[in-house]
């Protein structure tokens, strides 16, 4: 591991807006009250990377609490540090494997989920690793409140199509669907938040797919 990664890992251990592994378990069922000190809705950004979406959503919606979830601490460092520097108190970061989500959130504790530009895991053999595969959708259904939304933004047409096929297969409710977000009627200030990767894709004129759905 490089010196810069080691430095960032050491630094996030001192951040009060980052919880790692076992630390996060004590918040299960109590995130709003125990960590944020309020009863505001909880919104997750899964596979958050540098946390651009979580941080910018927190700026837009001070009446909600946001948690960026990722296992790579050196990436979480950027979002967590920005939040501390800019005094954004309604965003936190949780360093865990997303597979273990149920160990950290109680049933119905979460109001909304964002999945922004995840690894599409295109190989058939890696289908179970896709963040919209059956096993992950089951976890989202558990932690979401009734009627809670899942949002997927991706440049990967295959992942978009795969996710939509899962939605149809499971009989879930689609609220928004587009293969070209920035030329659709759905564009708003929330959807125009751009991650590091999205900016790269747009620079090469790549279309951006968007899905918003909920569980029945």
C-alpha angles and dihedrals in degrees: 000000000000123000092249092054091048090051092051093047090051092047098050088054086069096046114105091206094060124077120186130206110300092018090067094055092073089064096058108131091000107067097120097045102031102038104024098029096228142074098248123139118276120232123186130207106200121206084010097174106186090000098240093145096046093048095046093045088052089054091051097044113037088166091068135062120231130200123190112207124200138131097223106089095188088062095043087054092074097054094040093050093048091051092051094046092049095042094240100162099174095072129074136169131229120199106209142115107270089227087071095054094121090061090062106036130050125227110286094004096123127070101191142004130210123197109186122188098329124181101280093213090211098184113100089226089061098050092116089059093060110108091230097049120120096267093053094044088054090055093048091050090053098049097039123089116240107286093015116152134237116204123196122189115180141155089209111098091193094056091046092052092044092051093048090051089053091050091053093044092052095041094240123164118257116210100172133010129172138150092203110040099179092054094046136091091247099075114123138146091278095053094044092065103115128207124211090261095046091055089054092050093048091050086062092047093250115165116241119223123210133189130178118186144154138205121255 
